[in-house]
Amino acid sequence: MHAAHRNARGLDAAALTGLAAGALAGLAIVELGSRATDRAPYYVAVFGSLAVAAVIAFTRREPLRFVFLTLVAGFPLASALVPPGKLGLTAFELASLLLALGILWVKLVAQQRIVIFPTGSLCASWVLLLVCVAFSQDVLVSLRATISLVALHAFFLSAYAELRRGSGFERLVVLLCVATLIVGVGLFIDHWTHLNLSMRGSNLNQQTYVGGLEIWRAGGFFQDPQRAGAYLAAVVSFLLVLAVRKRFPTGPTGWLVWATVVIGAAGLSLTISRGAIAAFVGVSSVVLLMFNRWRATTKIALVTCLALAGFAVALLPVRSWDRVLPAALTGRFEHTAEELDIRQSIWLDTADMFADHPLVGVGPGAFRPYLIATRPGRTGYYGIGAGTDPDYVPDQPESGYLKVVYEGGIAGALALLLLVGDVLRRALAALRAPDPSPEVRTELIAALGGLATLAATFVTLFTVSDPRVAAVFALLCAFVLNRSSRPITAARQPDGP
């Protein structure tokens, strides 16, 4: 029995080593066959990093697990393009696709028991997605988008498997904290030096002008500051609940979580992402207020005070905040109404995608190709990028929800509702279970807080187009699934606030 297991593991490592070597060799041939440019050092660095990671991974007893844990710790660089970059394949997608191939090998060849679809809702969502791909207006683009989702699914399965191990939750929280601390420091570097660290160049959203005031929005390791804001808002919301409810009351892990919350919140302010900042403040406040052991009268009194304070703040002119908040932040919020009008114009102008294809949409990832095909010659949409990219054609309608509806139609919207609804149902059922342990309750509340924050940022942008934001979504769903599919009762310990 043990010998057979060791042989199977050896075959797994040999097969995965061959797959990784083949992928690296193919990329190297493509690069060596082209002329060296100023990006050559970057290519060499990427190839070198991949080679070193592959060598280390396949000397481990569990190479797939090592790749997954390294991927979480390497979130800051996960969006770097794999050379030569023509396919738009990121380091996250490459590593996750290797995870997917490894999972299939272990299941089909080594014949180990692995559940590909842990829930029925996940399987149903995939079926609906494949229907949308089959009827896409641009099948090749939709297939490319599907590859990204396959990679994300493999990441989710790896996270779920890690959580089933002893101290799996603690291990993932530590790695997430380390990655987020690096992201936060990167935002400060970008803010001070105006140097984007994403290795993909700066984004047209980074430098804007509001009322004649130049505003630099730090992105750090993210090309787009809005997606950096969404990542930090969700992660810091999750960690803040863990910290306040004392999930790690003693030891270095608790200090690491608090340090990440402080650095992450400060870095979030540098992105000057109004949606992300508002989502973080609003959702965190509501979650911490709802899920505590205060008396009902105390909650009512606090809510009343907060409502009155909010009403008083709303009556104050925006200029009164100039001495309290940075001018860049107040300037952005001052022009919220104008930019909302622009977003509404985009939403209405692109609504024909759903009107003409209501059932399955135009196809996953086909928003931009459909615009180009139906509006030939049109560029510079709504004045976005007028100063930096006059040929700009958007790839999303400035709303994640509308992108799902436009590209997936009713089927795509139903797939998302099935997935998210099932996660929410499981979380609430686990919270209502008789006498849940404080640790379980805290983890579920924190995960729900992070998911709610992501949902809020999704209103104004398709934030999950960045693989790290999508990975955070997968991690939070895995946290919920892990705690809702195992016994969750334990001896009652003093709960959080």
PLY file of the C-alpha trace (Angstrom):
ply
format ascii 1.0
element vertex 497
property float x
property float y
property float z
element edge 496
property int vertex1
property int vertex2
end_header
0.00 0.00 0.00
2.69 2.48 1.05
4.95 1.39 -1.80
2.16 1.94 -4.30
1.51 5.38 -2.85
5.22 6.27 -3.11
5.32 5.04 -6.73
2.24 7.06 -7.61
3.76 10.12 -6.00
6.97 9.56 -7.95
5.02 9.29 -11.19
3.15 12.49 -10.33
6.40 14.37 -9.75
7.98 13.00 -12.92
4.96 13.85 -15.04
4.61 17.35 -13.62
8.33 17.94 -14.05
8.00 16.98 -17.69
5.02 19.29 -18.16
6.82 22.20 -16.53
10.02 21.55 -18.50
8.05 21.40 -21.73
6.27 24.66 -21.00
9.49 26.42 -20.09
11.29 25.02 -23.12
8.52 26.22 -25.43
8.59 29.71 -23.97
12.39 29.81 -24.13
12.40 28.79 -27.81
9.92 31.55 -28.62
12.00 34.13 -26.80
15.38 33.02 -28.12
14.01 33.06 -31.64
13.11 36.73 -31.39
15.39 39.72 -31.28
16.56 40.91 -27.88
14.91 44.17 -26.79
14.94 46.31 -23.70
12.54 43.75 -22.19
15.15 41.00 -22.46
16.30 41.35 -18.81
12.69 41.07 -17.72
12.24 37.89 -19.77
15.41 36.41 -18.33
14.22 37.22 -14.81
10.85 35.56 -15.41
12.41 32.46 -16.98
14.96 32.24 -14.18
12.28 32.55 -11.50
10.12 29.90 -13.16
13.07 27.54 -13.51
14.14 27.94 -9.88
10.55 27.53 -8.68
10.11 24.39 -10.79
13.31 22.82 -9.48
12.39 23.55 -5.86
8.75 22.48 -6.30
9.52 19.08 -7.73
12.03 18.23 -5.03
9.22 18.56 -2.49
7.22 15.62 -1.25
4.03 17.38 -2.36
4.89 19.53 -5.37
1.32 20.65 -6.09
0.86 21.92 -2.55
4.20 23.70 -2.68
3.24 25.44 -5.94
-0.06 26.57 -4.43
1.46 27.96 -1.23
4.21 29.71 -3.21
1.55 31.22 -5.44
-0.29 32.73 -2.47
2.91 34.18 -1.04
3.82 35.49 -4.51
0.60 37.46 -5.04
2.50 40.75 -5.56
4.12 39.42 -8.77
1.32 37.07 -9.83
0.03 39.34 -12.62
3.38 39.53 -14.45
3.02 38.46 -18.06
4.74 35.25 -19.09
7.04 35.99 -22.04
6.58 36.67 -24.86
3.28 38.09 -23.60
1.26 37.79 -26.80
-1.25 35.43 -25.19
-1.65 37.66 -22.14
-0.90 34.69 -19.89
0.02 35.76 -16.36
2.29 34.00 -13.88
-0.78 33.25 -11.76
-2.57 31.59 -14.67
0.49 29.56 -15.66
1.03 28.27 -12.12
-2.68 27.57 -11.64
-2.92 25.75 -14.97
-0.04 23.55 -13.84
-2.06 22.91 -10.69
-5.06 21.98 -12.86
-3.00 19.55 -14.95
-1.52 18.06 -11.79
-4.97 17.61 -10.24
-6.25 15.88 -13.39
-3.17 13.64 -13.47
-3.60 12.63 -9.84
-7.31 11.91 -10.37
-7.22 10.14 -13.75
-3.83 8.43 -13.80
-2.84 7.98 -10.17
-6.56 7.38 -9.44
-6.59 9.24 -6.16
-9.90 10.49 -4.81
-10.27 14.17 -5.69
-13.62 15.96 -5.91
-13.52 18.39 -8.85
-16.85 20.01 -7.97
-17.27 20.16 -4.18
-20.79 21.61 -4.51
-23.64 21.13 -6.94
-23.94 24.87 -7.49
-20.35 25.02 -8.72
-21.00 22.26 -11.24
-24.21 23.95 -12.44
-22.39 27.27 -12.83
-19.77 25.61 -15.02
-22.47 24.05 -17.21
-24.09 27.45 -17.73
-20.70 29.00 -18.48
-19.94 26.41 -21.16
-23.30 27.14 -22.75
-22.36 30.82 -22.96
-19.00 29.91 -24.52
-20.65 27.67 -27.11
-22.89 30.51 -28.33
-20.31 33.28 -28.00
-19.95 35.97 -30.65
-16.18 35.40 -30.47
-15.51 31.80 -29.48
-11.70 32.11 -29.40
-11.81 35.05 -26.98
-14.33 33.19 -24.82
-12.14 30.10 -24.77
-9.25 32.26 -23.58
-11.47 33.59 -20.77
-12.46 30.02 -19.92
-8.80 29.06 -19.51
-8.48 31.77 -16.85
-11.51 30.35 -15.05
-10.08 26.82 -15.19
-6.92 28.15 -13.57
-8.98 29.91 -10.88
-10.95 26.71 -10.24
-7.71 24.77 -9.70
-6.57 27.47 -7.26
-9.87 27.14 -5.38
-9.54 23.34 -5.14
-5.99 23.71 -3.84
-7.12 26.23 -1.22
-9.95 23.95 -0.13
-7.55 20.99 0.16
-5.10 23.07 2.22
-7.85 24.13 4.62
-8.64 20.49 5.35
-5.16 20.04 6.78
-4.20 20.79 10.34
-3.61 24.54 10.86
-4.48 25.11 7.19
-6.45 28.27 7.92
-3.67 29.77 10.01
-1.10 28.94 7.34
-3.09 30.63 4.57
-3.77 33.70 6.72
-0.05 34.12 7.40
0.83 33.83 3.70
-1.96 36.23 2.76
-0.70 38.72 5.35
2.86 38.53 4.04
1.70 39.07 0.45
-0.58 41.95 1.45
2.16 43.65 3.47
4.36 43.61 0.36
1.48 45.00 -1.70
1.00 47.79 0.84
4.69 48.70 0.84
4.61 48.70 -2.97
1.84 51.30 -2.90
3.96 53.60 -0.74
6.90 53.18 -3.14
4.64 54.01 -6.09
3.20 57.01 -4.23
6.64 58.46 -3.47
8.44 57.63 -6.72
5.59 57.35 -9.26
7.10 54.00 -10.24
4.58 51.29 -11.06
5.89 47.90 -9.90
3.51 45.65 -11.85
6.08 45.05 -14.66
3.25 45.85 -17.09
3.61 49.62 -17.26
1.40 52.28 -15.71
-2.34 52.49 -16.28
-4.25 55.44 -17.71
-6.17 55.62 -14.41
-3.05 56.42 -12.41
-2.67 60.06 -13.44
-5.83 62.11 -13.56
-6.74 65.79 -13.28
-9.60 67.00 -11.10
-10.36 70.70 -11.13
-6.87 71.45 -12.47
-5.29 69.39 -9.67
-2.99 66.57 -10.76
-3.75 63.37 -8.87
-1.40 60.39 -8.83
-3.18 57.21 -7.81
-0.71 54.62 -6.55
-1.02 51.14 -8.01
2.14 49.53 -6.67
2.25 45.92 -7.82
-1.11 46.44 -9.55
-1.28 48.07 -12.95
-4.68 49.57 -12.13
-5.12 51.40 -8.79
-8.83 50.52 -8.74
-8.03 46.82 -8.67
-5.36 47.43 -6.04
-8.05 49.13 -3.99
-10.47 46.24 -4.43
-7.82 43.71 -3.37
-6.82 45.66 -0.26
-10.41 46.51 0.71
-11.46 42.84 0.65
-8.34 41.45 2.35
-8.19 44.14 5.05
-11.93 43.78 5.77
-11.39 40.05 6.24
-8.33 40.49 8.45
-9.89 43.30 10.49
-12.71 41.03 11.63
-10.20 38.33 12.55
-8.18 40.85 14.55
-11.04 42.57 16.37
-12.73 39.28 17.23
-9.37 37.92 18.47
-9.12 34.90 16.22
-5.39 34.91 17.01
-5.34 36.28 20.58
-1.69 35.51 21.29
1.52 34.90 19.40
3.16 36.48 16.35
0.25 35.68 14.03
-2.01 38.15 15.83
0.60 40.91 15.55
1.13 40.08 11.88
-2.61 40.39 11.20
-2.80 43.77 12.95
0.28 45.05 11.10
-1.27 43.99 7.80
-4.52 45.76 8.66
-2.70 49.02 9.45
-0.38 48.96 6.41
-3.15 47.73 4.12
-5.61 50.41 5.20
-2.98 53.10 4.72
-2.10 51.72 1.30
-5.79 51.63 0.37
-6.01 55.39 0.89
-3.15 55.89 -1.60
-5.13 54.22 -4.39
-7.74 57.00 -4.02
-10.34 54.46 -5.13
-13.62 55.86 -3.88
-15.57 52.65 -4.31
-12.99 50.52 -2.52
-12.56 52.97 0.37
-16.31 53.37 0.82
-16.82 49.59 0.63
-14.12 48.92 3.22
-15.40 51.51 5.69
-19.07 50.72 5.19
-18.94 46.91 5.15
-16.43 46.63 7.99
-18.52 48.91 10.18
-21.73 47.00 9.48
-20.15 43.58 9.98
-18.47 44.50 13.25
-21.69 46.14 14.46
-24.00 43.26 13.55
-21.88 40.32 14.66
-20.99 41.07 18.26
-22.36 40.27 21.71
-23.56 43.73 22.60
-27.08 44.24 23.85
-29.78 45.30 21.40
-30.20 48.67 23.16
-26.47 49.37 22.79
-26.62 48.55 19.07
-29.67 50.76 18.54
-28.01 53.66 20.36
-24.82 53.29 18.35
-26.67 53.06 15.04
-28.65 56.19 15.93
-25.46 58.10 16.76
-23.80 56.97 13.55
-26.86 57.92 11.49
-26.95 61.40 13.02
-23.21 61.82 12.48
-23.55 60.70 8.87
-26.42 63.12 8.31
-24.33 65.97 9.74
-21.36 65.04 7.55
-23.59 64.95 4.46
-24.69 68.53 5.14
-21.12 69.82 5.31
-19.66 71.28 2.10
-16.92 69.21 0.51
-14.40 72.04 0.94
-14.68 71.76 4.71
-12.73 68.50 4.52
-9.72 70.05 2.77
-7.86 70.58 6.04
-8.59 67.06 7.28
-8.18 64.80 4.26
-5.65 64.87 1.39
-6.63 67.22 -1.42
-6.43 64.39 -3.96
-9.00 62.33 -2.05
-11.43 65.19 -1.48
-11.05 66.20 -5.13
-11.98 62.72 -6.29
-15.05 62.56 -4.06
-16.09 66.08 -5.10
-16.46 64.96 -8.72
-18.27 61.70 -7.94
-21.57 62.90 -9.43
-19.95 63.85 -12.75
-18.17 60.52 -13.10
-21.35 58.67 -12.15
-23.04 60.35 -15.11
-20.24 59.06 -17.36
-20.68 55.55 -15.99
-24.43 55.70 -16.57
-23.77 56.75 -20.17
-21.51 53.72 -20.62
-24.09 51.40 -19.08
-26.85 52.64 -21.37
-24.68 52.87 -24.48
-23.62 49.23 -24.23
-26.98 47.81 -23.15
-27.59 46.59 -26.71
-25.35 43.61 -25.91
-27.98 42.27 -23.55
-30.92 43.47 -25.64
-29.64 41.63 -28.74
-28.37 38.54 -26.88
-30.46 38.21 -23.71
-30.08 34.48 -23.07
-26.34 33.85 -23.32
-24.87 37.33 -23.90
-22.07 38.10 -26.33
-19.73 35.56 -24.74
-17.23 35.57 -21.85
-14.49 38.12 -22.51
-16.10 39.33 -25.76
-17.10 42.83 -24.60
-14.28 44.66 -26.40
-14.35 42.55 -29.61
-18.11 43.10 -29.80
-17.68 46.87 -29.44
-15.08 46.89 -32.21
-17.26 44.77 -34.49
-20.49 46.73 -33.96
-18.94 50.20 -33.76
-16.20 50.15 -36.42
-13.73 53.00 -36.30
-14.89 54.35 -32.97
-12.21 55.00 -30.32
-11.67 57.27 -27.33
-14.86 56.18 -25.62
-16.37 58.82 -23.29
-13.10 60.75 -23.20
-11.43 58.01 -21.13
-7.71 58.03 -21.79
-7.93 61.14 -23.95
-4.54 62.32 -22.75
-2.71 58.99 -22.69
-4.44 56.56 -25.07
-6.69 58.19 -27.69
-7.36 54.77 -29.29
-8.80 53.39 -26.06
-11.60 50.83 -26.39
-13.00 49.57 -23.07
-13.09 45.88 -22.18
-15.85 46.24 -19.57
-18.82 48.58 -18.98
-17.45 50.09 -15.74
-19.52 47.60 -13.74
-18.70 44.01 -12.92
-22.34 43.01 -12.68
-23.21 44.50 -16.07
-20.18 42.81 -17.62
-21.52 39.48 -16.39
-24.98 40.28 -17.77
-23.72 41.62 -21.10
-21.24 38.80 -21.70
-23.23 35.96 -20.14
-26.82 37.06 -20.47
-29.43 35.42 -18.27
-27.40 32.20 -18.18
-24.27 33.97 -16.93
-26.18 35.95 -14.31
-27.84 32.74 -13.12
-24.45 31.03 -12.85
-23.14 33.84 -10.63
-26.29 33.85 -8.50
-26.11 30.08 -8.00
-22.49 30.24 -6.89
-22.73 33.25 -4.59
-26.16 32.28 -3.26
-24.92 28.83 -2.28
-21.89 30.29 -0.48
-24.13 32.71 1.42
-26.62 29.96 2.29
-23.89 27.71 3.65
-22.34 30.50 5.70
-25.63 31.52 7.30
-26.58 27.90 7.98
-23.25 27.33 9.73
-23.66 30.51 11.78
-27.12 29.37 12.90
-25.85 25.94 13.89
-26.25 25.03 17.58
-23.36 26.30 19.66
-20.71 26.95 16.95
-17.20 27.43 18.22
-15.95 31.05 18.42
-13.17 30.26 15.91
-15.64 28.95 13.34
-18.01 31.86 13.87
-15.22 34.40 13.49
-13.84 32.80 10.32
-17.28 32.73 8.69
-18.07 36.34 9.64
-14.67 37.50 8.38
-15.11 35.65 5.08
-18.60 37.12 4.63
-17.21 40.59 5.33
-14.51 40.16 2.70
-17.02 38.84 0.15
-19.44 41.71 0.86
-16.62 44.20 0.32
-15.72 42.58 -3.01
-19.39 42.66 -4.00
-19.51 46.41 -3.29
-16.40 47.13 -5.38
-17.86 45.01 -8.18
-20.55 47.64 -8.74
-18.21 50.07 -10.50
-15.57 47.77 -12.01
-14.96 44.19 -13.11
-12.32 43.87 -10.42
-11.79 40.11 -10.76
-10.10 40.61 -14.13
-6.96 40.88 -12.01
-6.08 37.30 -11.02
-5.18 38.30 -7.46
-8.60 39.80 -6.80
-10.19 36.69 -8.30
-7.91 34.55 -6.10
-9.07 36.43 -2.98
-12.66 35.67 -4.00
-11.75 31.98 -4.37
-9.98 31.94 -0.99
-12.94 33.52 0.81
-15.35 31.02 -0.78
-13.03 28.19 0.26
-13.01 29.49 3.84
-16.82 29.35 3.91
-17.03 25.94 2.27
-14.44 24.51 4.63
-16.34 25.58 7.75
-19.79 24.71 6.41
-18.94 21.13 5.38
-17.43 19.76 8.61
-18.51 19.54 12.25
-18.47 23.06 13.64
-19.38 22.67 17.29
-16.89 22.83 20.09
-16.57 23.77 23.70
-17.68 27.35 24.15
-14.82 29.79 24.67
-15.08 33.53 25.33
-16.26 35.08 22.08
-15.04 38.26 20.46
-16.63 41.64 20.94
0 1
1 2
2 3
3 4
4 5
5 6
6 7
7 8
8 9
9 10
10 11
11 12
12 13
13 14
14 15
15 16
16 17
17 18
18 19
19 20
20 21
21 22
22 23
23 24
24 25
25 26
26 27
27 28
28 29
29 30
30 31
31 32
32 33
33 34
34 35
35 36
36 37
37 38
38 39
39 40
40 41
41 42
42 43
43 44
44 45
45 46
46 47
47 48
48 49
49 50
50 51
51 52
52 53
53 54
54 55
55 56
56 57
57 58
58 59
59 60
60 61
61 62
62 63
63 64
64 65
65 66
66 67
67 68
68 69
69 70
70 71
71 72
72 73
73 74
74 75
75 76
76 77
77 78
78 79
79 80
80 81
81 82
82 83
83 84
84 85
85 86
86 87
87 88
88 89
89 90
90 91
91 92
92 93
93 94
94 95
95 96
96 97
97 98
98 99
99 100
100 101
101 102
102 103
103 104
104 105
105 106
106 107
107 108
108 109
109 110
110 111
111 112
112 113
113 114
114 115
115 116
116 117
117 118
118 119
119 120
120 121
121 122
122 123
123 124
124 125
125 126
126 127
127 128
128 129
129 130
130 131
131 132
132 133
133 134
134 135
135 136
136 137
137 138
138 139
139 140
140 141
141 142
142 143
143 144
144 145
145 146
146 147
147 148
148 149
149 150
150 151
151 152
152 153
153 154
154 155
155 156
156 157
157 158
158 159
159 160
160 161
161 162
162 163
163 164
164 165
165 166
166 167
167 168
168 169
169 170
170 171
171 172
172 173
173 174
174 175
175 176
176 177
177 178
178 179
179 180
180 181
181 182
182 183
183 184
184 185
185 186
186 187
187 188
188 189
189 190
190 191
191 192
192 193
193 194
194 195
195 196
196 197
197 198
198 199
199 200
200 201
201 202
202 203
203 204
204 205
205 206
206 207
207 208
208 209
209 210
210 211
211 212
212 213
213 214
214 215
215 216
216 217
217 218
218 219
219 220
220 221
221 222
222 223
223 224
224 225
225 226
226 227
227 228
228 229
229 230
230 231
231 232
232 233
233 234
234 235
235 236
236 237
237 238
238 239
239 240
240 241
241 242
242 243
243 244
244 245
245 246
246 247
247 248
248 249
249 250
250 251
251 252
252 253
253 254
254 255
255 256
256 257
257 258
258 259
259 260
260 261
261 262
262 263
263 264
264 265
265 266
266 267
267 268
268 269
269 270
270 271
271 272
272 273
273 274
274 275
275 276
276 277
277 278
278 279
279 280
280 281
281 282
282 283
283 284
284 285
285 286
286 287
287 288
288 289
289 290
290 291
291 292
292 293
293 294
294 295
295 296
296 297
297 298
298 299
299 300
300 301
301 302
302 303
303 304
304 305
305 306
306 307
307 308
308 309
309 310
310 311
311 312
312 313
313 314
314 315
315 316
316 317
317 318
318 319
319 320
320 321
321 322
322 323
323 324
324 325
325 326
326 327
327 328
328 329
329 330
330 331
331 332
332 333
333 334
334 335
335 336
336 337
337 338
338 339
339 340
340 341
341 342
342 343
343 344
344 345
345 346
346 347
347 348
348 349
349 350
350 351
351 352
352 353
353 354
354 355
355 356
356 357
357 358
358 359
359 360
360 361
361 362
362 363
363 364
364 365
365 366
366 367
367 368
368 369
369 370
370 371
371 372
372 373
373 374
374 375
375 376
376 377
377 378
378 379
379 380
380 381
381 382
382 383
383 384
384 385
385 386
386 387
387 388
388 389
389 390
390 391
391 392
392 393
393 394
394 395
395 396
396 397
397 398
398 399
399 400
400 401
401 402
402 403
403 404
404 405
405 406
406 407
407 408
408 409
409 410
410 411
411 412
412 413
413 414
414 415
415 416
416 417
417 418
418 419
419 420
420 421
421 422
422 423
423 424
424 425
425 426
426 427
427 428
428 429
429 430
430 431
431 432
432 433
433 434
434 435
435 436
436 437
437 438
438 439
439 440
440 441
441 442
442 443
443 444
444 445
445 446
446 447
447 448
448 449
449 450
450 451
451 452
452 453
453 454
454 455
455 456
456 457
457 458
458 459
459 460
460 461
461 462
462 463
463 464
464 465
465 466
466 467
467 468
468 469
469 470
470 471
471 472
472 473
473 474
474 475
475 476
476 477
477 478
478 479
479 480
480 481
481 482
482 483
483 484
484 485
485 486
486 487
487 488
488 489
489 490
490 491
491 492
492 493
493 494
494 495
495 496
